[in-house]
Amino acid sequence: METSIVGVGVGITDRFRSVLEEKALRIEHLAPRAQRVDVKVTHRAYHNGRVEDDTVELTLTGKGPVVRAEATDGDKFAALDLAVDKLCEQLRRAKDKRVDSRNHPRGAKFEKESGAIQGIDLQPASLEVIRSVATGAIPVINGEAEDEAYTPVVIRQKSFDAEWMTVEEAVDRMELVGHDFFLFIDARSDHPSVVYRRKGWDYGVIALTTQAAPAELAS
């Protein structure tokens, strides 16, 4: 596996390269199909009395989705250790998911005899609720109210090409990049969607009603 190191505001010493080569063996053991790991070390010096720090960003590429992790510490070697730990944990979780999906296939299962739906967090509405909504006894909120106190602050902005995939694949990609959400286009509905972590349940999905162009026409 190839390694590439870039320093921003900091020099990369031979000792750091040597330590990275040792860490790369640990990564390669968990991701034998990986072809390259890109390392970016950024040193930040502050003028308000705040202690200087270093951020290490790791990007693993190869046959499969990209895996990313980053960490910040006052010492770049400690930041490297933290970033490698995060990356390896994401690789382990992805491997465990693949094994679990083979042993326990995901997806909803409908039992005709009982009428129950297994494998999905779904609670069918009762007949009383359906009748109340239909008659207007329960008002339907359209969610158009705006919060006047809200002021958007853009901290970081990135643009990516649209990718078609299933919800299950999007969850796996979100785990690999170590984010709390992942934006994609649902291959089953062509709807722009977001999977995200939520409290009380493992994951949630938000989708726009507007459809995107089919994958074969988008390019």
mmCIF file of the C-alpha atoms, coordinates in Angstrom:
data_MODEL
# 
_entry.id   MODEL 
# 
loop_
_atom_site.group_PDB 
_atom_site.id 
_atom_site.type_symbol 
_atom_site.label_atom_id 
_atom_site.label_alt_id 
_atom_site.label_comp_id 
_atom_site.label_asym_id 
_atom_site.label_entity_id 
_atom_site.label_seq_id 
_atom_site.pdbx_PDB_ins_code 
_atom_site.Cartn_x 
_atom_site.Cartn_y 
_atom_site.Cartn_z 
_atom_site.occupancy 
_atom_site.B_iso_or_equiv 
_atom_site.pdbx_formal_charge 
_atom_site.auth_seq_id 
_atom_site.auth_comp_id 
_atom_site.auth_asym_id 
_atom_site.auth_atom_id 
_atom_site.pdbx_PDB_model_num 
ATOM 1   C CA . MET A 1 1   ? 0.000   0.000   0.000   1.00 0.00 ? 1   MET A CA 1 
ATOM 2   C CA . GLU A 1 2   ? 1.366   3.391   -1.016  1.00 0.00 ? 2   GLU A CA 1 
ATOM 3   C CA . THR A 1 3   ? 1.589   6.272   1.439   1.00 0.00 ? 3   THR A CA 1 
ATOM 4   C CA . SER A 1 4   ? 1.630   9.982   0.649   1.00 0.00 ? 4   SER A CA 1 
ATOM 5   C CA . ILE A 1 5   ? 2.282   12.716  3.235   1.00 0.00 ? 5   ILE A CA 1 
ATOM 6   C CA . VAL A 1 6   ? 1.637   16.440  2.867   1.00 0.00 ? 6   VAL A CA 1 
ATOM 7   C CA . GLY A 1 7   ? 2.486   19.019  5.521   1.00 0.00 ? 7   GLY A CA 1 
ATOM 8   C CA . VAL A 1 8   ? 0.696   22.364  5.763   1.00 0.00 ? 8   VAL A CA 1 
ATOM 9   C CA . GLY A 1 9   ? 2.551   24.807  8.006   1.00 0.00 ? 9   GLY A CA 1 
ATOM 10  C CA . VAL A 1 10  ? 4.737   21.997  9.340   1.00 0.00 ? 10  VAL A CA 1 
ATOM 11  C CA . GLY A 1 11  ? 7.690   19.973  8.119   1.00 0.00 ? 11  GLY A CA 1 
ATOM 12  C CA . ILE A 1 12  ? 7.440   16.194  7.803   1.00 0.00 ? 12  ILE A CA 1 
ATOM 13  C CA . THR A 1 13  ? 10.404  14.541  9.531   1.00 0.00 ? 13  THR A CA 1 
ATOM 14  C CA . ASP A 1 14  ? 11.910  11.137  8.790   1.00 0.00 ? 14  ASP A CA 1 
ATOM 15  C CA . ARG A 1 15  ? 10.755  9.980   12.232  1.00 0.00 ? 15  ARG A CA 1 
ATOM 16  C CA . PHE A 1 16  ? 7.146   10.866  11.406  1.00 0.00 ? 16  PHE A CA 1 
ATOM 17  C CA . ARG A 1 17  ? 7.398   9.003   8.089   1.00 0.00 ? 17  ARG A CA 1 
ATOM 18  C CA . SER A 1 18  ? 8.818   5.966   9.899   1.00 0.00 ? 18  SER A CA 1 
ATOM 19  C CA . VAL A 1 19  ? 6.006   5.961   12.465  1.00 0.00 ? 19  VAL A CA 1 
ATOM 20  C CA . LEU A 1 20  ? 3.440   6.326   9.681   1.00 0.00 ? 20  LEU A CA 1 
ATOM 21  C CA . GLU A 1 21  ? 4.894   3.317   7.830   1.00 0.00 ? 21  GLU A CA 1 
ATOM 22  C CA . GLU A 1 22  ? 4.408   1.236   10.991  1.00 0.00 ? 22  GLU A CA 1 
ATOM 23  C CA . LYS A 1 23  ? 0.826   2.451   11.385  1.00 0.00 ? 23  LYS A CA 1 
ATOM 24  C CA . ALA A 1 24  ? 0.154   1.719   7.703   1.00 0.00 ? 24  ALA A CA 1 
ATOM 25  C CA . LEU A 1 25  ? 0.795   -1.993  8.347   1.00 0.00 ? 25  LEU A CA 1 
ATOM 26  C CA . ARG A 1 26  ? -2.020  -1.984  10.896  1.00 0.00 ? 26  ARG A CA 1 
ATOM 27  C CA . ILE A 1 27  ? -4.364  -0.320  8.405   1.00 0.00 ? 27  ILE A CA 1 
ATOM 28  C CA . GLU A 1 28  ? -3.356  -2.685  5.608   1.00 0.00 ? 28  GLU A CA 1 
ATOM 29  C CA . HIS A 1 29  ? -4.110  -5.680  7.850   1.00 0.00 ? 29  HIS A CA 1 
ATOM 30  C CA . LEU A 1 30  ? -7.727  -4.496  8.223   1.00 0.00 ? 30  LEU A CA 1 
ATOM 31  C CA . ALA A 1 31  ? -8.061  -3.312  4.596   1.00 0.00 ? 31  ALA A CA 1 
ATOM 32  C CA . PRO A 1 32  ? -5.956  -5.643  2.408   1.00 0.00 ? 32  PRO A CA 1 
ATOM 33  C CA . ARG A 1 33  ? -7.619  -4.270  -0.750  1.00 0.00 ? 33  ARG A CA 1 
ATOM 34  C CA . ALA A 1 34  ? -6.550  -0.700  0.026   1.00 0.00 ? 34  ALA A CA 1 
ATOM 35  C CA . GLN A 1 35  ? -4.106  0.738   -2.475  1.00 0.00 ? 35  GLN A CA 1 
ATOM 36  C CA . ARG A 1 36  ? -3.150  4.117   -1.028  1.00 0.00 ? 36  ARG A CA 1 
ATOM 37  C CA . VAL A 1 37  ? -3.385  6.187   2.134   1.00 0.00 ? 37  VAL A CA 1 
ATOM 38  C CA . ASP A 1 38  ? -3.026  9.968   1.871   1.00 0.00 ? 38  ASP A CA 1 
ATOM 39  C CA . VAL A 1 39  ? -1.946  11.800  5.014   1.00 0.00 ? 39  VAL A CA 1 
ATOM 40  C CA . LYS A 1 40  ? -2.327  15.540  5.504   1.00 0.00 ? 40  LYS A CA 1 
ATOM 41  C CA . VAL A 1 41  ? -0.767  17.194  8.557   1.00 0.00 ? 41  VAL A CA 1 
ATOM 42  C CA . THR A 1 42  ? -1.901  20.761  9.256   1.00 0.00 ? 42  THR A CA 1 
ATOM 43  C CA . HIS A 1 43  ? -0.255  22.926  11.918  1.00 0.00 ? 43  HIS A CA 1 
ATOM 44  C CA . ARG A 1 44  ? -2.283  25.807  13.296  1.00 0.00 ? 44  ARG A CA 1 
ATOM 45  C CA . ALA A 1 45  ? -0.819  28.700  15.279  1.00 0.00 ? 45  ALA A CA 1 
ATOM 46  C CA . TYR A 1 46  ? -3.290  31.022  17.021  1.00 0.00 ? 46  TYR A CA 1 
ATOM 47  C CA . HIS A 1 47  ? -2.816  34.691  17.943  1.00 0.00 ? 47  HIS A CA 1 
ATOM 48  C CA . ASN A 1 48  ? -5.304  34.817  20.820  1.00 0.00 ? 48  ASN A CA 1 
ATOM 49  C CA . GLY A 1 49  ? -3.233  32.865  23.305  1.00 0.00 ? 49  GLY A CA 1 
ATOM 50  C CA . ARG A 1 50  ? -4.671  29.499  22.324  1.00 0.00 ? 50  ARG A CA 1 
ATOM 51  C CA . VAL A 1 51  ? -2.214  26.605  22.300  1.00 0.00 ? 51  VAL A CA 1 
ATOM 52  C CA . GLU A 1 52  ? -0.998  25.550  18.845  1.00 0.00 ? 52  GLU A CA 1 
ATOM 53  C CA . ASP A 1 53  ? -2.237  22.219  17.508  1.00 0.00 ? 53  ASP A CA 1 
ATOM 54  C CA . ASP A 1 54  ? -1.817  19.754  14.654  1.00 0.00 ? 54  ASP A CA 1 
ATOM 55  C CA . THR A 1 55  ? -4.555  18.026  12.662  1.00 0.00 ? 55  THR A CA 1 
ATOM 56  C CA . VAL A 1 56  ? -3.897  14.733  10.889  1.00 0.00 ? 56  VAL A CA 1 
ATOM 57  C CA . GLU A 1 57  ? -6.286  13.714  8.104   1.00 0.00 ? 57  GLU A CA 1 
ATOM 58  C CA . LEU A 1 58  ? -6.214  10.186  6.656   1.00 0.00 ? 58  LEU A CA 1 
ATOM 59  C CA . THR A 1 59  ? -7.836  9.204   3.358   1.00 0.00 ? 59  THR A CA 1 
ATOM 60  C CA . LEU A 1 60  ? -7.801  5.526   2.396   1.00 0.00 ? 60  LEU A CA 1 
ATOM 61  C CA . THR A 1 61  ? -8.511  4.642   -1.232  1.00 0.00 ? 61  THR A CA 1 
ATOM 62  C CA . GLY A 1 62  ? -8.605  1.379   -3.139  1.00 0.00 ? 62  GLY A CA 1 
ATOM 63  C CA . LYS A 1 63  ? -11.107 -1.135  -4.457  1.00 0.00 ? 63  LYS A CA 1 
ATOM 64  C CA . GLY A 1 64  ? -14.225 0.074   -2.705  1.00 0.00 ? 64  GLY A CA 1 
ATOM 65  C CA . PRO A 1 65  ? -15.499 3.246   -1.067  1.00 0.00 ? 65  PRO A CA 1 
ATOM 66  C CA . VAL A 1 66  ? -13.155 5.920   0.288   1.00 0.00 ? 66  VAL A CA 1 
ATOM 67  C CA . VAL A 1 67  ? -12.532 5.814   4.054   1.00 0.00 ? 67  VAL A CA 1 
ATOM 68  C CA . ARG A 1 68  ? -11.610 8.998   5.965   1.00 0.00 ? 68  ARG A CA 1 
ATOM 69  C CA . ALA A 1 69  ? -10.665 9.930   9.500   1.00 0.00 ? 69  ALA A CA 1 
ATOM 70  C CA . GLU A 1 70  ? -9.047  12.904  11.213  1.00 0.00 ? 70  GLU A CA 1 
ATOM 71  C CA . ALA A 1 71  ? -7.904  13.961  14.672  1.00 0.00 ? 71  ALA A CA 1 
ATOM 72  C CA . THR A 1 72  ? -6.399  17.035  16.336  1.00 0.00 ? 72  THR A CA 1 
ATOM 73  C CA . ASP A 1 73  ? -3.900  17.230  19.188  1.00 0.00 ? 73  ASP A CA 1 
ATOM 74  C CA . GLY A 1 74  ? -1.107  19.437  20.459  1.00 0.00 ? 74  GLY A CA 1 
ATOM 75  C CA . ASP A 1 75  ? 1.382   16.825  19.227  1.00 0.00 ? 75  ASP A CA 1 
ATOM 76  C CA . LYS A 1 76  ? 1.253   15.538  15.654  1.00 0.00 ? 76  LYS A CA 1 
ATOM 77  C CA . PHE A 1 77  ? 2.292   12.037  16.704  1.00 0.00 ? 77  PHE A CA 1 
ATOM 78  C CA . ALA A 1 78  ? -0.612  11.845  19.167  1.00 0.00 ? 78  ALA A CA 1 
ATOM 79  C CA . ALA A 1 79  ? -2.943  13.199  16.469  1.00 0.00 ? 79  ALA A CA 1 
ATOM 80  C CA . LEU A 1 80  ? -1.685  10.467  14.114  1.00 0.00 ? 80  LEU A CA 1 
ATOM 81  C CA . ASP A 1 81  ? -2.399  7.789   16.723  1.00 0.00 ? 81  ASP A CA 1 
ATOM 82  C CA . LEU A 1 82  ? -5.941  9.094   17.256  1.00 0.00 ? 82  LEU A CA 1 
ATOM 83  C CA . ALA A 1 83  ? -6.653  9.328   13.517  1.00 0.00 ? 83  ALA A CA 1 
ATOM 84  C CA . VAL A 1 84  ? -5.359  5.789   12.882  1.00 0.00 ? 84  VAL A CA 1 
ATOM 85  C CA . ASP A 1 85  ? -7.478  4.468   15.777  1.00 0.00 ? 85  ASP A CA 1 
ATOM 86  C CA . LYS A 1 86  ? -10.573 6.120   14.275  1.00 0.00 ? 86  LYS A CA 1 
ATOM 87  C CA . LEU A 1 87  ? -9.830  4.774   10.809  1.00 0.00 ? 87  LEU A CA 1 
ATOM 88  C CA . CYS A 1 88  ? -9.248  1.236   12.085  1.00 0.00 ? 88  CYS A CA 1 
ATOM 89  C CA . GLU A 1 89  ? -12.442 1.342   14.144  1.00 0.00 ? 89  GLU A CA 1 
ATOM 90  C CA . GLN A 1 90  ? -14.427 2.378   11.060  1.00 0.00 ? 90  GLN A CA 1 
ATOM 91  C CA . LEU A 1 91  ? -12.864 -0.470  9.081   1.00 0.00 ? 91  LEU A CA 1 
ATOM 92  C CA . ARG A 1 92  ? -13.715 -2.971  11.834  1.00 0.00 ? 92  ARG A CA 1 
ATOM 93  C CA . ARG A 1 93  ? -17.313 -1.792  12.010  1.00 0.00 ? 93  ARG A CA 1 
ATOM 94  C CA . ALA A 1 94  ? -17.653 -2.038  8.238   1.00 0.00 ? 94  ALA A CA 1 
ATOM 95  C CA . LYS A 1 95  ? -16.242 -5.578  8.307   1.00 0.00 ? 95  LYS A CA 1 
ATOM 96  C CA . ASP A 1 96  ? -18.624 -6.585  11.119  1.00 0.00 ? 96  ASP A CA 1 
ATOM 97  C CA . LYS A 1 97  ? -21.539 -5.170  9.116   1.00 0.00 ? 97  LYS A CA 1 
ATOM 98  C CA . ARG A 1 98  ? -20.592 -7.233  6.076   1.00 0.00 ? 98  ARG A CA 1 
ATOM 99  C CA . VAL A 1 99  ? -20.396 -10.402 8.155   1.00 0.00 ? 99  VAL A CA 1 
ATOM 100 C CA . ASP A 1 100 ? -23.690 -9.626  9.887   1.00 0.00 ? 100 ASP A CA 1 
ATOM 101 C CA . SER A 1 101 ? -25.442 -8.872  6.591   1.00 0.00 ? 101 SER A CA 1 
ATOM 102 C CA . ARG A 1 102 ? -24.402 -12.279 5.234   1.00 0.00 ? 102 ARG A CA 1 
ATOM 103 C CA . ASN A 1 103 ? -25.669 -14.067 8.341   1.00 0.00 ? 103 ASN A CA 1 
ATOM 104 C CA . HIS A 1 104 ? -28.762 -11.894 8.804   1.00 0.00 ? 104 HIS A CA 1 
ATOM 105 C CA . PRO A 1 105 ? -29.949 -10.395 5.481   1.00 0.00 ? 105 PRO A CA 1 
ATOM 106 C CA . ARG A 1 106 ? -31.403 -6.909  5.873   1.00 0.00 ? 106 ARG A CA 1 
ATOM 107 C CA . GLY A 1 107 ? -34.816 -5.859  4.660   1.00 0.00 ? 107 GLY A CA 1 
ATOM 108 C CA . ALA A 1 108 ? -38.429 -5.889  5.721   1.00 0.00 ? 108 ALA A CA 1 
ATOM 109 C CA . LYS A 1 109 ? -40.336 -9.165  5.961   1.00 0.00 ? 109 LYS A CA 1 
ATOM 110 C CA . PHE A 1 110 ? -44.135 -9.326  5.967   1.00 0.00 ? 110 PHE A CA 1 
ATOM 111 C CA . GLU A 1 111 ? -45.788 -12.229 7.782   1.00 0.00 ? 111 GLU A CA 1 
ATOM 112 C CA . LYS A 1 112 ? -49.107 -12.999 6.121   1.00 0.00 ? 112 LYS A CA 1 
ATOM 113 C CA . GLU A 1 113 ? -50.506 -14.959 9.031   1.00 0.00 ? 113 GLU A CA 1 
ATOM 114 C CA . SER A 1 114 ? -49.981 -12.330 11.735  1.00 0.00 ? 114 SER A CA 1 
ATOM 115 C CA . GLY A 1 115 ? -49.812 -9.237  9.509   1.00 0.00 ? 115 GLY A CA 1 
ATOM 116 C CA . ALA A 1 116 ? -46.614 -8.173  11.300  1.00 0.00 ? 116 ALA A CA 1 
ATOM 117 C CA . ILE A 1 117 ? -43.690 -6.476  9.581   1.00 0.00 ? 117 ILE A CA 1 
ATOM 118 C CA . GLN A 1 118 ? -40.283 -7.680  10.738  1.00 0.00 ? 118 GLN A CA 1 
ATOM 119 C CA . GLY A 1 119 ? -36.870 -6.113  10.118  1.00 0.00 ? 119 GLY A CA 1 
ATOM 120 C CA . ILE A 1 120 ? -37.995 -2.476  10.000  1.00 0.00 ? 120 ILE A CA 1 
ATOM 121 C CA . ASP A 1 121 ? -38.980 0.100   12.597  1.00 0.00 ? 121 ASP A CA 1 
ATOM 122 C CA . LEU A 1 122 ? -42.526 0.650   11.374  1.00 0.00 ? 122 LEU A CA 1 
ATOM 123 C CA . GLN A 1 123 ? -45.705 1.221   13.378  1.00 0.00 ? 123 GLN A CA 1 
ATOM 124 C CA . PRO A 1 124 ? -48.872 1.039   11.219  1.00 0.00 ? 124 PRO A CA 1 
ATOM 125 C CA . ALA A 1 125 ? -51.439 3.738   11.938  1.00 0.00 ? 125 ALA A CA 1 
ATOM 126 C CA . SER A 1 126 ? -54.607 2.559   13.632  1.00 0.00 ? 126 SER A CA 1 
ATOM 127 C CA . LEU A 1 127 ? -57.987 2.723   11.895  1.00 0.00 ? 127 LEU A CA 1 
ATOM 128 C CA . GLU A 1 128 ? -59.082 5.477   14.301  1.00 0.00 ? 128 GLU A CA 1 
ATOM 129 C CA . VAL A 1 129 ? -56.109 7.685   13.401  1.00 0.00 ? 129 VAL A CA 1 
ATOM 130 C CA . ILE A 1 130 ? -56.668 7.188   9.669   1.00 0.00 ? 130 ILE A CA 1 
ATOM 131 C CA . ARG A 1 131 ? -60.358 8.149   10.024  1.00 0.00 ? 131 ARG A CA 1 
ATOM 132 C CA . SER A 1 132 ? -59.470 11.212  12.157  1.00 0.00 ? 132 SER A CA 1 
ATOM 133 C CA . VAL A 1 133 ? -57.008 12.480  9.557   1.00 0.00 ? 133 VAL A CA 1 
ATOM 134 C CA . ALA A 1 134 ? -59.468 11.844  6.717   1.00 0.00 ? 134 ALA A CA 1 
ATOM 135 C CA . THR A 1 135 ? -62.282 13.748  8.480   1.00 0.00 ? 135 THR A CA 1 
ATOM 136 C CA . GLY A 1 136 ? -60.036 16.621  9.593   1.00 0.00 ? 136 GLY A CA 1 
ATOM 137 C CA . ALA A 1 137 ? -60.369 15.826  13.301  1.00 0.00 ? 137 ALA A CA 1 
ATOM 138 C CA . ILE A 1 138 ? -56.555 15.678  13.418  1.00 0.00 ? 138 ILE A CA 1 
ATOM 139 C CA . PRO A 1 139 ? -55.077 18.662  11.536  1.00 0.00 ? 139 PRO A CA 1 
ATOM 140 C CA . VAL A 1 140 ? -52.238 18.063  9.088   1.00 0.00 ? 140 VAL A CA 1 
ATOM 141 C CA . ILE A 1 141 ? -49.257 20.359  9.729   1.00 0.00 ? 141 ILE A CA 1 
ATOM 142 C CA . ASN A 1 142 ? -47.427 21.336  6.550   1.00 0.00 ? 142 ASN A CA 1 
ATOM 143 C CA . GLY A 1 143 ? -44.260 22.479  8.326   1.00 0.00 ? 143 GLY A CA 1 
ATOM 144 C CA . GLU A 1 144 ? -43.993 25.839  6.537   1.00 0.00 ? 144 GLU A CA 1 
ATOM 145 C CA . ALA A 1 145 ? -43.495 27.879  9.701   1.00 0.00 ? 145 ALA A CA 1 
ATOM 146 C CA . GLU A 1 146 ? -40.113 29.605  9.814   1.00 0.00 ? 146 GLU A CA 1 
ATOM 147 C CA . ASP A 1 147 ? -37.894 30.269  12.777  1.00 0.00 ? 147 ASP A CA 1 
ATOM 148 C CA . GLU A 1 148 ? -37.167 34.006  12.674  1.00 0.00 ? 148 GLU A CA 1 
ATOM 149 C CA . ALA A 1 149 ? -34.256 33.674  15.084  1.00 0.00 ? 149 ALA A CA 1 
ATOM 150 C CA . TYR A 1 150 ? -32.364 31.258  12.856  1.00 0.00 ? 150 TYR A CA 1 
ATOM 151 C CA . THR A 1 151 ? -29.265 32.585  11.109  1.00 0.00 ? 151 THR A CA 1 
ATOM 152 C CA . PRO A 1 152 ? -27.327 30.189  8.877   1.00 0.00 ? 152 PRO A CA 1 
ATOM 153 C CA . VAL A 1 153 ? -23.549 30.186  9.356   1.00 0.00 ? 153 VAL A CA 1 
ATOM 154 C CA . VAL A 1 154 ? -21.575 28.310  6.732   1.00 0.00 ? 154 VAL A CA 1 
ATOM 155 C CA . ILE A 1 155 ? -18.421 26.854  8.247   1.00 0.00 ? 155 ILE A CA 1 
ATOM 156 C CA . ARG A 1 156 ? -17.379 24.378  5.588   1.00 0.00 ? 156 ARG A CA 1 
ATOM 157 C CA . GLN A 1 157 ? -18.693 23.867  2.084   1.00 0.00 ? 157 GLN A CA 1 
ATOM 158 C CA . LYS A 1 158 ? -18.052 20.883  -0.173  1.00 0.00 ? 158 LYS A CA 1 
ATOM 159 C CA . SER A 1 159 ? -19.473 19.731  -3.499  1.00 0.00 ? 159 SER A CA 1 
ATOM 160 C CA . PHE A 1 160 ? -19.675 16.128  -4.669  1.00 0.00 ? 160 PHE A CA 1 
ATOM 161 C CA . ASP A 1 161 ? -20.971 14.325  -7.737  1.00 0.00 ? 161 ASP A CA 1 
ATOM 162 C CA . ALA A 1 162 ? -24.351 12.642  -7.295  1.00 0.00 ? 162 ALA A CA 1 
ATOM 163 C CA . GLU A 1 163 ? -24.186 8.933   -6.467  1.00 0.00 ? 163 GLU A CA 1 
ATOM 164 C CA . TRP A 1 164 ? -27.040 6.435   -6.815  1.00 0.00 ? 164 TRP A CA 1 
ATOM 165 C CA . MET A 1 165 ? -27.170 3.734   -4.136  1.00 0.00 ? 165 MET A CA 1 
ATOM 166 C CA . THR A 1 166 ? -29.521 1.952   -1.782  1.00 0.00 ? 166 THR A CA 1 
ATOM 167 C CA . VAL A 1 167 ? -30.198 3.156   1.765   1.00 0.00 ? 167 VAL A CA 1 
ATOM 168 C CA . GLU A 1 168 ? -28.207 0.216   3.118   1.00 0.00 ? 168 GLU A CA 1 
ATOM 169 C CA . GLU A 1 169 ? -25.202 1.147   0.971   1.00 0.00 ? 169 GLU A CA 1 
ATOM 170 C CA . ALA A 1 170 ? -25.487 4.788   2.083   1.00 0.00 ? 170 ALA A CA 1 
ATOM 171 C CA . VAL A 1 171 ? -25.393 3.734   5.751   1.00 0.00 ? 171 VAL A CA 1 
ATOM 172 C CA . ASP A 1 172 ? -22.240 1.722   5.074   1.00 0.00 ? 172 ASP A CA 1 
ATOM 173 C CA . ARG A 1 173 ? -20.622 4.683   3.296   1.00 0.00 ? 173 ARG A CA 1 
ATOM 174 C CA . MET A 1 174 ? -21.545 6.987   6.179   1.00 0.00 ? 174 MET A CA 1 
ATOM 175 C CA . GLU A 1 175 ? -19.845 4.606   8.619   1.00 0.00 ? 175 GLU A CA 1 
ATOM 176 C CA . LEU A 1 176 ? -16.699 4.468   6.485   1.00 0.00 ? 176 LEU A CA 1 
ATOM 177 C CA . VAL A 1 177 ? -16.247 8.252   6.270   1.00 0.00 ? 177 VAL A CA 1 
ATOM 178 C CA . GLY A 1 178 ? -17.046 8.647   9.964   1.00 0.00 ? 178 GLY A CA 1 
ATOM 179 C CA . HIS A 1 179 ? -19.792 11.249  9.533   1.00 0.00 ? 179 HIS A CA 1 
ATOM 180 C CA . ASP A 1 180 ? -23.176 11.582  11.230  1.00 0.00 ? 180 ASP A CA 1 
ATOM 181 C CA . PHE A 1 181 ? -24.979 11.877  7.883   1.00 0.00 ? 181 PHE A CA 1 
ATOM 182 C CA . PHE A 1 182 ? -24.520 10.978  4.218   1.00 0.00 ? 182 PHE A CA 1 
ATOM 183 C CA . LEU A 1 183 ? -26.113 12.577  1.151   1.00 0.00 ? 183 LEU A CA 1 
ATOM 184 C CA . PHE A 1 184 ? -27.014 10.348  -1.799  1.00 0.00 ? 184 PHE A CA 1 
ATOM 185 C CA . ILE A 1 185 ? -29.716 9.576   -4.393  1.00 0.00 ? 185 ILE A CA 1 
ATOM 186 C CA . ASP A 1 186 ? -31.893 6.577   -3.589  1.00 0.00 ? 186 ASP A CA 1 
ATOM 187 C CA . ALA A 1 187 ? -31.487 4.047   -6.403  1.00 0.00 ? 187 ALA A CA 1 
ATOM 188 C CA . ARG A 1 188 ? -34.984 2.688   -5.747  1.00 0.00 ? 188 ARG A CA 1 
ATOM 189 C CA . SER A 1 189 ? -36.850 6.009   -6.025  1.00 0.00 ? 189 SER A CA 1 
ATOM 190 C CA . ASP A 1 190 ? -34.386 8.487   -7.654  1.00 0.00 ? 190 ASP A CA 1 
ATOM 191 C CA . HIS A 1 191 ? -35.087 10.835  -4.701  1.00 0.00 ? 191 HIS A CA 1 
ATOM 192 C CA . PRO A 1 192 ? -32.228 12.943  -3.225  1.00 0.00 ? 192 PRO A CA 1 
ATOM 193 C CA . SER A 1 193 ? -31.925 11.561  0.314   1.00 0.00 ? 193 SER A CA 1 
ATOM 194 C CA . VAL A 1 194 ? -29.892 11.759  3.511   1.00 0.00 ? 194 VAL A CA 1 
ATOM 195 C CA . VAL A 1 195 ? -29.208 8.987   6.015   1.00 0.00 ? 195 VAL A CA 1 
ATOM 196 C CA . TYR A 1 196 ? -28.273 10.132  9.515   1.00 0.00 ? 196 TYR A CA 1 
ATOM 197 C CA . ARG A 1 197 ? -27.690 8.914   13.030  1.00 0.00 ? 197 ARG A CA 1 
ATOM 198 C CA . ARG A 1 198 ? -30.527 9.493   15.468  1.00 0.00 ? 198 ARG A CA 1 
ATOM 199 C CA . LYS A 1 199 ? -31.145 9.057   19.166  1.00 0.00 ? 199 LYS A CA 1 
ATOM 200 C CA . GLY A 1 200 ? -33.323 6.153   20.207  1.00 0.00 ? 200 GLY A CA 1 
ATOM 201 C CA . TRP A 1 201 ? -32.901 4.382   16.850  1.00 0.00 ? 201 TRP A CA 1 
ATOM 202 C CA . ASP A 1 202 ? -29.825 3.493   14.859  1.00 0.00 ? 202 ASP A CA 1 
ATOM 203 C CA . TYR A 1 203 ? -30.464 5.515   11.686  1.00 0.00 ? 203 TYR A CA 1 
ATOM 204 C CA . GLY A 1 204 ? -33.007 7.727   9.947   1.00 0.00 ? 204 GLY A CA 1 
ATOM 205 C CA . VAL A 1 205 ? -33.645 8.726   6.332   1.00 0.00 ? 205 VAL A CA 1 
ATOM 206 C CA . ILE A 1 206 ? -34.854 12.054  4.917   1.00 0.00 ? 206 ILE A CA 1 
ATOM 207 C CA . ALA A 1 207 ? -35.816 12.219  1.230   1.00 0.00 ? 207 ALA A CA 1 
ATOM 208 C CA . LEU A 1 208 ? -36.920 15.038  -1.076  1.00 0.00 ? 208 LEU A CA 1 
ATOM 209 C CA . THR A 1 209 ? -40.066 14.454  -3.107  1.00 0.00 ? 209 THR A CA 1 
ATOM 210 C CA . THR A 1 210 ? -38.359 15.831  -6.240  1.00 0.00 ? 210 THR A CA 1 
ATOM 211 C CA . GLN A 1 211 ? -36.809 13.090  -8.334  1.00 0.00 ? 211 GLN A CA 1 
ATOM 212 C CA . ALA A 1 212 ? -33.315 13.299  -9.794  1.00 0.00 ? 212 ALA A CA 1 
ATOM 213 C CA . ALA A 1 213 ? -32.492 12.315  -13.358 1.00 0.00 ? 213 ALA A CA 1 
ATOM 214 C CA . PRO A 1 214 ? -31.867 8.562   -13.816 1.00 0.00 ? 214 PRO A CA 1 
ATOM 215 C CA . ALA A 1 215 ? -28.282 7.476   -13.196 1.00 0.00 ? 215 ALA A CA 1 
ATOM 216 C CA . GLU A 1 216 ? -27.589 6.635   -16.845 1.00 0.00 ? 216 GLU A CA 1 
ATOM 217 C CA . LEU A 1 217 ? -28.713 10.103  -17.947 1.00 0.00 ? 217 LEU A CA 1 
ATOM 218 C CA . ALA A 1 218 ? -27.127 12.134  -15.127 1.00 0.00 ? 218 ALA A CA 1 
ATOM 219 C CA . SER A 1 219 ? -23.645 11.986  -16.599 1.00 0.00 ? 219 SER A CA 1 
# 
